[in-house]
Amino acid sequence: MMCGITGTPGTGKSLIGDELARRGHKVVHLTDTIRPYITGDDEQRDTEIFDDERWAAEFVKVDGFVEGHFAHLLACDRIVVLRCRPDELKKRLGQRKYPARKITENADAEALDDCLIETVELHDAAHIFELDTTGHDPVFCADQIESFVAGKIPAQFGTLDWSGFLEVH
């Protein structure tokens, strides 16, 4: 079974993926797989452009976890959408030295449920688990994900509303 872990940058995907790997799970960090699919740079948004459709079509399924911002684009059997309250997300991205413009862009995307909406459009609701990482460490989050994959926690999403964190531009 392939379980995707997706979310806005800064929600904890890599840290939680590392924790799951430490526990013996196979974890593929998707940032390690996209280099051949990069087609250019979007200088205005300070990001790389990649052929996500070709990447998803050519991705070879794994028995384990795939973590990354685009995991929801893959044909996952289960999908976990990591969430983080936008004010906390801004702190995390600031610690990573993200430019102010990128911090705002990602906090707004989180407040608007961007990753969750894309996931719901692509996956069966019975396979989606939304996990709020705000104030939780990777150990707790990995426990929750393992429980979801094992069927001990039911699929659930749509309970978070962070629209009040949207900034006026």
C-alpha positions as YAML, in Angstrom:
chain: A
units: angstrom
residues:
- id: 1
  name: MET
  ca: [0.00, 0.00, 0.00]
- id: 2
  name: MET
  ca: [1.29, 3.43, -0.91]
- id: 3
  name: CYS
  ca: [0.38, 6.22, 1.50]
- id: 4
  name: GLY
  ca: [1.00, 9.80, 0.47]
- id: 5
  name: ILE
  ca: [1.86, 12.55, 2.91]
- id: 6
  name: THR
  ca: [1.15, 15.96, 1.43]
- id: 7
  name: GLY
  ca: [0.74, 19.51, 2.67]
- id: 8
  name: THR
  ca: [1.84, 23.08, 2.34]
- id: 9
  name: PRO
  ca: [5.59, 23.69, 2.81]
- id: 10
  name: GLY
  ca: [6.35, 23.85, 6.54]
- id: 11
  name: THR
  ca: [3.60, 21.51, 7.76]
- id: 12
  name: GLY
  ca: [6.09, 18.81, 8.75]
- id: 13
  name: LYS
  ca: [6.19, 16.36, 5.84]
- id: 14
  name: SER
  ca: [9.94, 15.73, 5.85]
- id: 15
  name: LEU
  ca: [10.27, 15.53, 9.63]
- id: 16
  name: ILE
  ca: [7.37, 13.10, 9.89]
- id: 17
  name: GLY
  ca: [8.68, 11.11, 6.92]
- id: 18
  name: ASP
  ca: [12.04, 10.86, 8.67]
- id: 19
  name: GLU
  ca: [10.31, 9.62, 11.83]
- id: 20
  name: LEU
  ca: [8.41, 6.97, 9.86]
- id: 21
  name: ALA
  ca: [11.68, 5.88, 8.20]
- id: 22
  name: ARG
  ca: [13.34, 5.70, 11.63]
- id: 23
  name: ARG
  ca: [10.57, 3.26, 12.58]
- id: 24
  name: GLY
  ca: [11.48, 1.01, 9.66]
- id: 25
  name: HIS
  ca: [8.98, 2.15, 7.04]
- id: 26
  name: LYS
  ca: [10.01, 2.71, 3.44]
- id: 27
  name: VAL
  ca: [9.76, 6.48, 2.82]
- id: 28
  name: VAL
  ca: [10.36, 8.19, -0.51]
- id: 29
  name: HIS
  ca: [11.03, 11.93, -0.30]
- id: 30
  name: LEU
  ca: [9.46, 13.20, -3.50]
- id: 31
  name: THR
  ca: [11.89, 16.11, -3.82]
- id: 32
  name: ASP
  ca: [14.47, 13.43, -4.67]
- id: 33
  name: THR
  ca: [12.39, 12.28, -7.66]
- id: 34
  name: ILE
  ca: [11.41, 15.45, -9.55]
- id: 35
  name: ARG
  ca: [14.75, 16.72, -10.91]
- id: 36
  name: PRO
  ca: [14.33, 15.04, -14.35]
- id: 37
  name: TYR
  ca: [10.90, 16.68, -14.68]
- id: 38
  name: ILE
  ca: [11.92, 20.29, -14.05]
- id: 39
  name: THR
  ca: [11.17, 22.35, -17.13]
- id: 40
  name: GLY
  ca: [12.13, 25.85, -15.99]
- id: 41
  name: ASP
  ca: [11.95, 28.53, -13.33]
- id: 42
  name: ASP
  ca: [9.12, 30.84, -12.31]
- id: 43
  name: GLU
  ca: [11.22, 33.82, -11.24]
- id: 44
  name: GLN
  ca: [8.19, 35.87, -10.20]
- id: 45
  name: ARG
  ca: [7.10, 33.21, -7.69]
- id: 46
  name: ASP
  ca: [10.68, 32.10, -6.88]
- id: 47
  name: THR
  ca: [9.98, 28.45, -7.66]
- id: 48
  name: GLU
  ca: [10.83, 25.74, -10.17]
- id: 49
  name: ILE
  ca: [8.34, 24.56, -12.76]
- id: 50
  name: PHE
  ca: [8.06, 20.85, -13.34]
- id: 51
  name: ASP
  ca: [5.96, 18.54, -15.48]
- id: 52
  name: ASP
  ca: [3.79, 17.15, -12.71]
- id: 53
  name: GLU
  ca: [1.54, 15.16, -15.06]
- id: 54
  name: ARG
  ca: [4.44, 13.26, -16.64]
- id: 55
  name: TRP
  ca: [6.06, 12.79, -13.22]
- id: 56
  name: ALA
  ca: [2.86, 11.34, -11.73]
- id: 57
  name: ALA
  ca: [2.30, 9.10, -14.77]
- id: 58
  name: GLU
  ca: [5.84, 7.71, -14.64]
- id: 59
  name: PHE
  ca: [6.11, 7.38, -10.85]
- id: 60
  name: VAL
  ca: [6.58, 3.75, -9.83]
- id: 61
  name: LYS
  ca: [4.36, 2.86, -6.86]
- id: 62
  name: VAL
  ca: [6.11, 1.88, -3.65]
- id: 63
  name: ASP
  ca: [4.97, -0.17, -0.69]
- id: 64
  name: GLY
  ca: [5.35, 2.49, 1.98]
- id: 65
  name: PHE
  ca: [5.11, 6.26, 2.28]
- id: 66
  name: VAL
  ca: [5.73, 9.00, -0.24]
- id: 67
  name: GLU
  ca: [6.11, 12.45, 1.25]
- id: 68
  name: GLY
  ca: [6.13, 15.76, -0.49]
- id: 69
  name: HIS
  ca: [4.10, 18.76, -1.51]
- id: 70
  name: PHE
  ca: [2.86, 16.92, -4.62]
- id: 71
  name: ALA
  ca: [2.16, 13.49, -3.07]
- id: 72
  name: HIS
  ca: [-1.57, 13.99, -3.58]
- id: 73
  name: LEU
  ca: [-0.99, 13.99, -7.36]
- id: 74
  name: LEU
  ca: [0.07, 10.33, -7.18]
- id: 75
  name: ALA
  ca: [-2.22, 7.28, -7.23]
- id: 76
  name: CYS
  ca: [-1.95, 6.70, -3.49]
- id: 77
  name: ASP
  ca: [-4.04, 4.09, -1.66]
- id: 78
  name: ARG
  ca: [-4.25, 6.41, 1.35]
- id: 79
  name: ILE
  ca: [-3.40, 10.09, 1.62]
- id: 80
  name: VAL
  ca: [-2.59, 12.20, 4.67]
- id: 81
  name: VAL
  ca: [-2.91, 15.97, 4.35]
- id: 82
  name: LEU
  ca: [-0.74, 17.68, 6.94]
- id: 83
  name: ARG
  ca: [-2.07, 21.01, 8.16]
- id: 84
  name: CYS
  ca: [-0.61, 23.76, 10.33]
- id: 85
  name: ARG
  ca: [-2.26, 26.89, 11.69]
- id: 86
  name: PRO
  ca: [-1.07, 29.74, 9.44]
- id: 87
  name: ASP
  ca: [0.48, 31.81, 12.23]
- id: 88
  name: GLU
  ca: [2.59, 28.81, 13.29]
- id: 89
  name: LEU
  ca: [3.38, 28.04, 9.65]
- id: 90
  name: LYS
  ca: [4.77, 31.56, 9.23]
- id: 91
  name: LYS
  ca: [7.10, 30.99, 12.19]
- id: 92
  name: ARG
  ca: [8.33, 27.68, 10.78]
- id: 93
  name: LEU
  ca: [8.98, 29.15, 7.33]
- id: 94
  name: GLY
  ca: [10.68, 32.19, 8.88]
- id: 95
  name: GLN
  ca: [13.06, 29.83, 10.72]
- id: 96
  name: ARG
  ca: [13.91, 28.34, 7.31]
- id: 97
  name: LYS
  ca: [14.73, 31.84, 6.03]
- id: 98
  name: TYR
  ca: [11.93, 31.89, 3.45]
- id: 99
  name: PRO
  ca: [11.43, 35.32, 1.84]
- id: 100
  name: ALA
  ca: [8.49, 37.28, 3.29]
- id: 101
  name: ARG
  ca: [6.57, 36.99, 0.01]
- id: 102
  name: LYS
  ca: [6.85, 33.16, 0.05]
- id: 103
  name: ILE
  ca: [5.85, 33.02, 3.71]
- id: 104
  name: THR
  ca: [2.68, 34.98, 2.95]
- id: 105
  name: GLU
  ca: [1.95, 32.92, -0.18]
- id: 106
  name: ASN
  ca: [2.20, 29.65, 1.74]
- id: 107
  name: ALA
  ca: [0.28, 30.90, 4.80]
- id: 108
  name: ASP
  ca: [-2.53, 32.08, 2.53]
- id: 109
  name: ALA
  ca: [-2.54, 28.74, 0.68]
- id: 110
  name: GLU
  ca: [-2.85, 26.98, 4.03]
- id: 111
  name: ALA
  ca: [-5.67, 29.29, 5.16]
- id: 112
  name: LEU
  ca: [-7.49, 28.56, 1.88]
- id: 113
  name: ASP
  ca: [-7.09, 24.76, 2.24]
- id: 114
  name: ASP
  ca: [-5.26, 24.53, -1.12]
- id: 115
  name: CYS
  ca: [-3.62, 21.11, -0.60]
- id: 116
  name: LEU
  ca: [-6.74, 19.68, 1.02]
- id: 117
  name: ILE
  ca: [-9.01, 20.86, -1.80]
- id: 118
  name: GLU
  ca: [-6.68, 19.41, -4.46]
- id: 119
  name: THR
  ca: [-6.54, 16.13, -2.52]
- id: 120
  name: VAL
  ca: [-10.32, 15.89, -2.17]
- id: 121
  name: GLU
  ca: [-10.70, 16.51, -5.91]
- id: 122
  name: LEU
  ca: [-8.33, 13.61, -6.73]
- id: 123
  name: HIS
  ca: [-8.94, 10.98, -4.05]
- id: 124
  name: ASP
  ca: [-11.78, 8.98, -2.54]
- id: 125
  name: ALA
  ca: [-12.93, 10.64, 0.70]
- id: 126
  name: ALA
  ca: [-12.66, 7.28, 2.48]
- id: 127
  name: HIS
  ca: [-8.88, 7.39, 1.91]
- id: 128
  name: ILE
  ca: [-8.12, 10.92, 3.18]
- id: 129
  name: PHE
  ca: [-6.89, 11.83, 6.65]
- id: 130
  name: GLU
  ca: [-6.32, 15.47, 7.59]
- id: 131
  name: LEU
  ca: [-3.81, 15.89, 10.42]
- id: 132
  name: ASP
  ca: [-3.21, 19.16, 12.25]
- id: 133
  name: THR
  ca: [0.49, 19.27, 13.12]
- id: 134
  name: THR
  ca: [0.24, 22.56, 15.05]
- id: 135
  name: GLY
  ca: [1.89, 22.05, 18.44]
- id: 136
  name: HIS
  ca: [2.60, 18.37, 17.79]
- id: 137
  name: ASP
  ca: [5.97, 16.70, 17.35]
- id: 138
  name: PRO
  ca: [6.85, 14.23, 14.57]
- id: 139
  name: VAL
  ca: [6.48, 11.26, 16.96]
- id: 140
  name: PHE
  ca: [2.83, 12.09, 17.70]
- id: 141
  name: CYS
  ca: [2.10, 12.74, 14.03]
- id: 142
  name: ALA
  ca: [3.77, 9.50, 12.91]
- id: 143
  name: ASP
  ca: [1.70, 7.62, 15.51]
- id: 144
  name: GLN
  ca: [-1.48, 9.14, 14.06]
- id: 145
  name: ILE
  ca: [-0.48, 8.28, 10.50]
- id: 146
  name: GLU
  ca: [0.40, 4.70, 11.40]
- id: 147
  name: SER
  ca: [-2.98, 4.35, 13.13]
- id: 148
  name: PHE
  ca: [-4.79, 5.71, 10.07]
- id: 149
  name: VAL
  ca: [-2.98, 3.37, 7.70]
- id: 150
  name: ALA
  ca: [-3.71, 0.42, 10.02]
- id: 151
  name: GLY
  ca: [-7.42, 1.30, 10.05]
- id: 152
  name: LYS
  ca: [-7.46, 2.26, 13.74]
- id: 153
  name: ILE
  ca: [-8.37, 5.88, 12.94]
- id: 154
  name: PRO
  ca: [-11.04, 6.57, 10.32]
- id: 155
  name: ALA
  ca: [-10.63, 8.84, 7.34]
- id: 156
  name: GLN
  ca: [-11.60, 12.42, 8.19]
- id: 157
  name: PHE
  ca: [-11.10, 15.92, 6.88]
- id: 158
  name: GLY
  ca: [-12.77, 19.29, 6.63]
- id: 159
  name: THR
  ca: [-12.89, 20.22, 10.31]
- id: 160
  name: LEU
  ca: [-10.28, 23.00, 10.21]
- id: 161
  name: ASP
  ca: [-11.19, 26.57, 9.28]
- id: 162
  name: TRP
  ca: [-8.27, 28.95, 9.11]
- id: 163
  name: SER
  ca: [-9.87, 31.47, 6.76]
- id: 164
  name: GLY
  ca: [-9.62, 34.05, 9.56]
- id: 165
  name: PHE
  ca: [-5.83, 34.04, 9.06]
- id: 166
  name: LEU
  ca: [-6.04, 35.33, 5.48]
- id: 167
  name: GLU
  ca: [-4.10, 38.54, 4.97]
- id: 168
  name: VAL
  ca: [-5.41, 41.50, 3.02]
- id: 169
  name: HIS
  ca: [-2.99, 42.32, 0.18]
...
